[in-house]
Structures are given as structure tokens and as C-alpha cells.
């Protein structure tokens, strides 16, 4: 008799980004070691008959235990956020190590490592937020930290205390090119937003619903276009975070069509909510405030189309939880203006169920595309070679989905610490019943099965996605680069 596997998940319908098939999956230690029918017994047998067996989700954009530029700490710890992620079927997260003005980047990264090491229950990596692009940060810290496995940076083109100007942005792009790091960008025109905010407030338009008006649609498309031109000149791959408008998606499609190495993401809030959700009595609309703001139903359709065409490759949560109190959303209580209210909403746990309901249960784009945008593509783009798919040799990060489960989202059901869900009241068809991380049962029977600090840091090099194309800008730009880079 052959030796028993540690675990066999038996009789399920397995899906990857390229195929759907019936098979058993055998796990030894932390890895998938066999896929097929009639596999030998396991020391533990999991009956997945009638269920879908999918890769654990990779959420490549979430804010966890992060200090904002105005000194406000978001609601989640690494423990609470990663527990919430796991209950929603996500097994890998990439949050931020957030530098602010005056901070040393290496110290920032070390501090976030300590927080994650003592709290995270699933695996994690970090994007490094660059808000203090001094020569020390650029010439010493970024290359050293990329060498240690932190191969993605984030910069902001807006926010008073975070934004980099155009010259600083080019500096970061150039350093990233030399280090083979990916550059992720919050792309909005700061001047246009600032100008608009001042006029709205001066006219007494302070309610949360005016947050949508304060971020003009043109601010996104213009900043994306400006960023693309600079990135193409430097020949540096970029990821544009949280695309919210049809115009932004159109700019991205045009640039990809001419060969710019460009990736982009959107988030569930831009696919399932609109600016009408902000129009609530008093300051209640603050629950739906995020940046970029919620847009129109027509933008939802444009973003779904961009996902279908491959112009948007990933859908992340942009989880940014703040409680509904003076330390969170409402610094001035009921008198808080949209300018004062903390931007961001919780979404780590709801991301996959929302998308599963739309893409699989309701049939929009289908199961393989669901796996692609929620797991496989982010794992590839951010160079997590053992994550994001079900194949022999991969980490045994698996979510078993009950397609018959019907869940009505409620404010009190999520495992994060925001205290509410922006999707409360929605009825979703399909929910993960069991979740595995590196072969460990993390969630089963509605219960957490692992302890805090049991997640692992995932060191990453630049990978293929961070490699410049060297052909997008033409001979003239190549000559320019030879002179200045």
C-alpha cells in the first residue's frame, strides 16, 4: 500500500485561470504534490464533492495597521485584517510599509515587519510607500530593500502630505528601473482636486456626497496619461491602482496598445457601488468615502469591459478600514466635512464573495476569469511564483467554495474591526467553506484554526513583470535613456 498523503481534497471541481476539471488534490507538508483522480488515501480526507476547489485569493492592495499621513491609525491590526481576509477566501495579502515625510524607509519597513510577524495568520509581502524621496531613500534604501525582497513601490500623485511632484516621480521611476522593482501609483491630478475642494468648502458644500465632486473625473485620466508618458520615457513598468472611470480605462487601453508595459487594477467598490451611495443623511455617507471616489453605473460597465479585455488585470480590495467615531471617520463628529473624513472603506473579506457572486454565480465573465483576476494575475505581476494557482509544486493555498451557500452581508458579520460593511444588505450566492494556507486548515466550519503570527513573509525579486520592455518608446527615447540613465 502506498504511503498516505498528509491531506487529500477529494471529489471537487478544480479551477485555474486556464482550465476547469474534476480532480483530487494531495497535499504534503506545505505543497500540492499530486492532482488526479483516485489518489491514494490521505491522513486527512476532505470531501469536496459538489464544491469548487479554487486557489486562495491574492489581495495585492490593502492597508493594514497603517498610519495615515495625518496621524490616524486604521482600525485593523495584522491579526484582525488577515483573519478577515482568510474568512473571505484570501490566503495572501500585500499591504504597505508606509513612509511619511522625514521617515527613514529602512526603519519604516522594519517596523511593519514586526507588526506582521506577531499578528498575521496568512502569508504576506509589502509594497513600500515612498513619500520622502531623499537621496538616501532613492540611492541607498530602495536598492537595499529591493535586494531583500521588497520589489514593489507605491507613490501618490495627490494628497498634501504624500504626493510626489513630477521630478520626484521621475526619480522614483529611474531608481526602480535600475533596481528591477515595480512602481504602483495612485494617479490623480492634485492641483485640480485641491482647487475644487477649496471652492466646494467655500460654498458650504461639506457633506460626504460632495467628495465625489471634489475628485473631478478629469483628474484621474490626466494623471494616468502624464504618468504613462513619464514611465514610457524611462522605460519603467508601472501598476495603476484603483482605476475608477471609463476615461481612465480608455487611456490605459491606448497606452497598452502602443506597447507601454503597464498594468492596472480596479476594486469591488468601483464595480458594485456608485456615487449615489454617498448621498445619505448627515455624515452617514462617510461609510462609502474612498479615493478615488465612487463613480457612475456607466463607469462600472466600462471597468467590467476593461477586465474582460485584459486592460485591467487584477481586482483588489483597497481595504482601508476606519471606525465610525472620532478616532476614525468623524474627527469633528457630526460636523465633520468631507475634507476631514478619513478616506477608505473595509473590503478584505467581502472582495472574493462579491466577485464570485457576480462572475461565477451570475455568470459575468466566468469562473476562470474570476480565478485570474483575484489570484493568478496578482501572483504573477508581483512575483509570487508559488501562489495564485493550483498545480503540483505550488503552495497548498486553497479555498473550497460552497456554491449553494447564500449569505446576506451584515454590518456585524465581518471579522475586521471597522464595525460596518459598505455592502450590508447584499445577498451573495457562494462563500468559502474551508480555507487552506500552505496546507494548514485556516478556516473551517466558520472557525479560525490557526494562531496569530503563523503567516510567513514572502520575499520577492523583481520578476518578469518588473523588467522594462526596452521597445515601447522608439529609437529616440532609447537614445535619450542612454544619455541620462
C-alpha positions in Angstrom: 0.0 0.0 0.0 1.3 3.5 -0.9 2.1 5.9 1.9 -0.7 8.2 2.8 -0.6 11.8 1.9 -1.0 14.4 4.7 -4.3 15.7 3.2 -6.4 14.8 0.2 -9.1 17.1 -1.0 -11.3 14.6 -2.9 -14.0 14.9 -5.5 -14.1 18.6 -6.1 -14.4 20.7 -9.2 -11.0 22.4 -9.6 -10.5 25.6 -11.4 -7.4 27.6 -12.6 -7.2 30.6 -14.8 -6.9 28.3 -17.8 -9.0 25.2 -17.1 -11.8 23.7 -15.0 -11.7 19.9 -14.3 -12.7 17.3 -11.7 -9.8 16.0 -9.6 -8.5 15.1 -6.2 -5.6 17.2 -4.7 -2.9 15.7 -2.5 -1.0 17.9 0.0 2.3 17.1 1.7 3.8 19.5 4.2 3.0 22.9 2.6 2.7 22.0 -1.1 0.4 20.4 -3.6 2.2 17.1 -4.6 -0.4 15.4 -6.8 -3.5 16.2 -8.8 -5.7 13.5 -10.4 -8.5 11.0 -9.9 -8.4 8.1 -7.4 -5.4 9.4 -5.5 -4.1 7.3 -2.5 -5.7 8.0 0.8 -4.8 10.9 3.0 -4.2 11.0 6.7 -6.9 13.6 6.5 -9.6 13.3 3.9 -11.6 16.4 2.8 -14.9 15.7 0.9 -15.3 18.4 -1.7 -18.0 16.7 -3.7 -20.4 19.3 -5.2 -18.0 22.2 -4.3 -15.5 24.3 -6.2 -11.8 24.0 -5.3 -10.0 27.2 -6.1 -6.7 28.9 -5.5 -6.6 31.1 -2.3 -7.1 34.7 -3.2 -4.2 37.1 -3.5 -5.2 40.6 -2.4 -2.4 42.8 -3.7 -3.6 46.2 -2.4 -4.8 46.6 1.3 -3.9 48.9 4.1 -3.2 47.1 7.4 -2.2 48.6 10.8 -1.2 51.6 8.7 -0.6 55.1 10.0 -2.0 57.7 7.7 -0.2 61.0 6.8 -2.4 62.9 9.2 -1.5 60.6 12.1 -4.7 58.4 12.1 -4.2 54.6 12.5 -6.6 52.5 10.7 -8.9 50.1 12.5 -7.2 46.8 11.8 -4.2 45.0 13.2 -2.4 42.4 11.1 -4.2 39.8 13.2 -7.7 41.1 12.6 -7.2 42.0 8.9 -5.6 38.7 7.9 -8.3 36.8 9.8 -10.9 38.7 7.9 -9.1 38.0 4.6 -8.9 34.3 5.4 -12.7 34.1 6.2 -13.3 35.6 2.7 -11.0 33.1 0.9 -7.9 35.2 0.6 -4.6 33.5 1.6 -2.0 36.1 0.6 -2.0 39.9 1.2 0.3 42.6 0.1 -0.2 45.6 2.4 2.0 48.7 2.7 5.0 49.8 4.7 4.1 53.4 4.7 6.9 56.0 4.8 5.9 59.6 5.5 7.9 62.8 5.2 11.0 62.8 7.4 10.9 59.0 7.9 13.8 56.6 7.1 12.5 53.9 4.8 14.5 51.1 6.2 13.2 51.8 9.7 9.6 52.0 8.4 9.9 48.6 6.7 11.4 47.0 9.9 8.6 48.4 12.0 5.9 46.9 9.7 7.7 43.6 9.7 7.4 43.5 13.5 3.7 44.2 13.4 3.1 41.5 10.7 5.3 38.9 12.4 3.3 39.0 15.6 -0.1 39.2 14.0 -0.6 37.8 10.5 -2.3 34.4 10.2 -1.8 34.1 6.4 1.2 34.9 4.2 2.2 38.5 3.2 4.6 40.7 1.4 4.9 44.5 1.4 4.7 47.4 -1.0 6.9 50.3 0.1 5.2 53.7 0.1 7.7 56.4 -0.9 6.7 59.8 0.4 10.2 61.1 1.4 12.2 60.6 -1.8 15.5 62.0 -0.5 18.8 60.8 -2.0 19.2 58.4 1.0 15.8 56.9 0.2 16.5 56.7 -3.5 20.2 55.8 -3.7 20.6 53.6 -0.6 17.3 52.4 0.9 15.3 51.4 -2.1 18.1 49.3 -3.8 18.9 47.6 -0.4 15.3 46.8 0.4 14.5 45.5 -3.1 17.5 43.2 -2.7 15.9 41.9 0.5 12.7 41.0 -1.3 10.6 44.2 -1.3 10.3 44.5 -5.0 7.3 46.9 -5.4 7.0 50.6 -4.5 4.0 52.9 -4.3 3.8 56.6 -4.9 1.0 59.1 -4.7 0.4 61.9 -7.2 -2.1 63.5 -4.8 -2.7 64.1 -1.0 -1.0 67.1 0.6 1.4 65.1 2.8 2.1 62.2 0.5 2.3 63.4 -3.1 5.5 63.5 -5.2 5.9 66.1 -7.8 6.8 65.2 -11.4 10.6 65.5 -10.9 10.4 63.3 -7.8 8.2 60.8 -9.7 10.8 60.5 -12.4 13.4 60.0 -9.8 11.5 57.1 -8.4 10.8 55.6 -11.8 14.6 55.7 -12.6 15.6 54.1 -9.4 13.0 51.4 -9.8 14.3 50.7 -13.3 17.8 50.2 -12.0 16.6 48.0 -9.1 14.1 46.0 -11.2 11.2 47.0 -8.9 7.5 47.5 -9.9 6.1 51.1 -9.3 2.5 51.2 -8.2 0.8 54.6 -8.4 -2.3 56.4 -7.0 -2.8 58.6 -10.1 -4.9 61.7 -9.7 -4.2 65.4 -10.5 -3.5 67.0 -7.2 -3.9 70.6 -8.3 -7.3 70.0 -9.8 -8.5 68.2 -6.7 -7.2 70.9 -4.3 -8.7 73.7 -6.4 -12.1 72.0 -6.4 -12.1 71.2 -2.7 -11.4 74.8 -1.7 -14.4 76.0 -3.8 -16.8 73.4 -2.6 -16.0 74.2 1.0 -16.2 77.9 0.5 -19.7 77.4 -0.9 -20.8 75.4 2.1 -20.8 72.0 0.2 -19.4 70.0 3.1 -21.4 66.7 3.1 -19.9 63.4 2.2 -21.7 63.4 -1.2 -19.5 66.3 -2.3 -16.5 64.1 -2.0 -17.3 62.6 -5.4 -17.4 66.1 -7.0 -14.1 67.1 -5.3 -12.3 64.5 -7.4 -13.1 65.5 -10.9 -13.2 62.7 -13.4 -10.6 64.5 -15.5 -8.2 64.4 -12.5 -7.8 60.6 -13.0 -7.5 60.4 -16.7 -5.0 63.4 -16.9 -2.7 61.9 -14.1 -2.8 58.4 -15.7 -1.8 59.9 -19.0 1.0 62.0 -17.5 2.3 59.1 -15.5 2.3 56.8 -18.6 4.3 59.3 -20.6 6.9 59.5 -17.9 7.1 55.8 -17.4 7.4 55.1 -21.1 10.2 57.7 -21.4 12.1 56.0 -18.5 11.0 52.5 -19.8 9.8 51.5 -16.4 6.8 49.1 -15.8 4.0 50.6 -13.7 0.8 49.4 -12.0 -2.0 51.9 -11.8 -4.0 51.4 -8.7 -7.8 51.6 -8.3 -8.9 52.7 -11.7 -12.4 54.2 -11.3 -13.5 55.8 -14.5 -14.2 54.8 -18.1 -11.9 57.6 -19.2 -9.1 56.2 -17.1 -9.6 52.8 -18.6 -9.6 54.2 -22.1 -6.2 55.9 -21.5 -4.8 52.6 -20.2 -6.0 50.7 -23.2 -4.5 53.1 -25.7 -1.1 53.0 -23.9 -1.0 49.2 -23.8 -1.9 49.2 -27.4 1.3 51.0 -28.3 3.5 48.8 -26.2 3.8 50.5 -22.8 4.5 48.0 -20.1 1.5 48.9 -18.0 -0.7 47.0 -15.5 -3.8 48.2 -13.8 -6.4 47.2 -11.2 -9.8 48.2 -10.0 -11.7 47.4 -6.8 -15.1 46.0 -5.9 -16.3 49.4 -4.8 -16.0 50.7 -8.3 -17.8 47.6 -9.7 -20.7 47.4 -7.2 -21.2 50.9 -5.7 -21.9 54.4 -7.2 -21.6 58.0 -6.0 -25.3 57.8 -5.1 -24.3 55.7 -2.1 -22.6 58.8 -0.7 -25.9 60.8 -0.6 -27.1 59.9 2.9 -28.5 62.0 5.8 -25.9 63.8 7.9 -22.5 62.2 7.7 -23.7 58.6 7.1 -22.4 58.8 3.5 -18.9 58.7 5.0 -19.2 54.9 5.1 -18.8 55.0 1.3 -16.0 57.5 1.1 -12.8 56.3 -0.7 -10.3 57.8 -3.1 -10.7 57.9 -6.0 -14.4 58.3 -5.1 -17.3 56.1 -6.3 -18.4 56.9 -9.8 -21.4 56.1 -12.1 -23.1 53.0 -13.3 -21.7 53.7 -16.8 -18.2 53.5 -15.3 -19.0 50.2 -13.8 -19.7 48.9 -17.2 -16.6 50.4 -18.7 -14.5 48.7 -15.9 -16.1 45.3 -16.4 -15.3 45.6 -20.1 -11.7 46.6 -19.3 -11.4 43.4 -17.2 -12.8 41.3 -20.0 -10.4 42.8 -22.5 -7.4 42.3 -20.2 -6.6 46.0 -19.8 -7.4 45.7 -16.1 -5.6 42.6 -14.8 -6.5 42.5 -11.1 -9.3 43.3 -8.7 -8.0 44.1 -5.2 -9.9 45.3 -2.1 -8.0 48.6 -1.3 -9.1 47.6 2.3 -8.7 50.8 4.4 -10.9 50.4 7.5 -11.8 53.3 9.8 -14.3 53.1 12.7 -17.3 55.4 12.8 -16.0 57.5 15.6 -13.8 60.5 16.4 -10.6 58.4 16.0 -11.8 57.1 12.7 -14.2 58.6 10.1 -15.5 61.5 12.2 -12.8 63.7 13.7 -15.3 66.5 14.3 -18.3 64.3 15.0 -21.5 65.1 13.1 -19.9 68.4 11.9 -17.1 66.6 10.0 -16.7 67.8 6.4 -15.9 65.6 3.5 -12.3 67.1 3.6 -11.8 65.9 7.2 -13.4 62.5 7.0 -10.9 59.6 6.6 -11.0 58.1 3.1 -11.3 54.4 2.8 -13.6 51.5 3.4 -13.3 47.9 4.6 -13.4 45.2 2.0 -10.8 42.4 2.6 -13.4 39.8 3.5 -16.0 40.8 1.0 -13.8 41.0 -2.1 -14.0 37.4 -3.2 -17.6 36.7 -2.3 -18.8 39.9 -4.1 -16.8 38.9 -7.3 -17.8 35.2 -7.0 -21.4 36.2 -6.9 -21.1 38.4 -9.9 -18.6 36.5 -12.0 -19.5 32.9 -11.2 -22.9 32.6 -9.7 -24.4 35.2 -12.0 -22.1 34.2 -14.9 -20.4 37.5 -15.7 -17.0 36.6 -17.3 -17.0 33.2 -15.6 -15.0 31.0 -13.2 -11.6 31.1 -15.0 -11.6 34.9 -15.2 -12.6 35.0 -11.5 -9.5 32.9 -10.6 -7.3 35.0 -12.9 -8.1 38.5 -11.6 -8.3 37.5 -7.9 -5.4 35.1 -7.6 -3.3 34.2 -10.6 -2.7 37.6 -12.2 -1.7 39.4 -9.0 0.6 36.5 -8.0 2.3 36.8 -11.4 2.6 40.6 -11.6 4.1 40.8 -8.1 6.3 37.7 -8.5 4.8 35.3 -6.0 5.6 32.1 -8.0 4.2 29.6 -5.5 0.9 31.5 -5.1 -2.3 32.1 -7.2 -2.9 28.7 -8.9 -3.5 25.0 -8.3 -0.6 23.0 -9.7 1.9 20.4 -8.5 4.7 22.3 -6.6 2.6 25.3 -5.7 1.9 26.2 -2.1 -1.3 24.5 -0.9 -3.3 27.7 -0.7 -6.8 26.6 -1.4 -10.4 27.8 -0.9 -13.2 25.3 -1.1 -16.3 27.2 -2.2 -19.9 26.2 -1.4 -21.8 27.3 -4.4 -25.1 26.7 -2.7 -24.4 28.9 0.2 -26.5 32.2 0.3 -25.2 34.9 2.6 -26.8 38.2 3.3 -24.0 40.6 4.2 -24.4 42.4 7.5 -22.5 45.0 9.4 -21.7 42.7 12.2 -20.6 39.6 10.3 -17.2 40.7 9.0 -14.0 39.9 11.0 -12.3 43.2 10.5 -12.5 46.0 13.1 -14.3 48.7 11.1 -17.7 47.8 12.6 -19.6 48.0 9.4 -19.7 46.8 5.8 -20.3 49.1 2.8 -22.0 46.1 1.2 -24.5 45.4 4.1 -27.8 44.0 2.8 -26.5 42.4 -0.3 -27.4 38.7 -0.9 -24.4 36.8 -2.2 -24.5 33.3 -3.7 -21.4 31.3 -2.9 -19.0 31.5 0.0 -15.7 29.8 1.0 -16.4 26.9 3.4 -12.8 25.8 4.1 -9.6 27.7 3.5 -6.1 26.3 3.5 -2.8 28.2 3.7 0.3 26.2 2.9 -1.7 23.1 3.7 -2.8 24.3 7.1 -6.5 24.5 7.7 -7.1 28.2 8.4 -10.9 28.4 8.4 -13.3 25.5 8.7 -16.9 25.4 10.0 -16.9 29.1 10.5 -14.0 28.8 12.9 -10.4 30.1 12.8 -8.0 27.2 13.2 -4.5 28.9 13.3 -2.8 31.3 15.7 -1.7 34.8 15.3 1.8 35.3 13.8 1.6 32.0 11.8 1.7 33.7 8.4 5.0 34.0 6.6 6.8 36.9 4.9 7.2 36.3 1.1 10.4 37.8 -0.2 10.1 38.8 -3.9 12.6 39.8 -6.6 11.5 41.9 -9.5 10.4 39.1 -11.7 9.3 39.3 -15.4 6.6 41.9 -14.8 9.2 44.4 -13.5 11.5 44.1 -16.4 11.5 47.1 -18.8 10.3 46.4 -22.3 13.1 48.4 -24.0 11.0 48.8 -27.1 8.0 50.9 -26.2 9.4 54.4 -26.7 11.2 54.1 -30.0 14.8 54.8 -31.0 14.7 58.5 -30.0 13.7 57.6 -26.4 16.2 54.8 -26.3 18.9 57.3 -27.2 17.7 59.7 -24.5 17.8 57.0 -21.9 21.4 56.1 -22.9 22.4 59.7 -22.0 20.6 60.2 -18.7 20.1 56.8 -17.1 
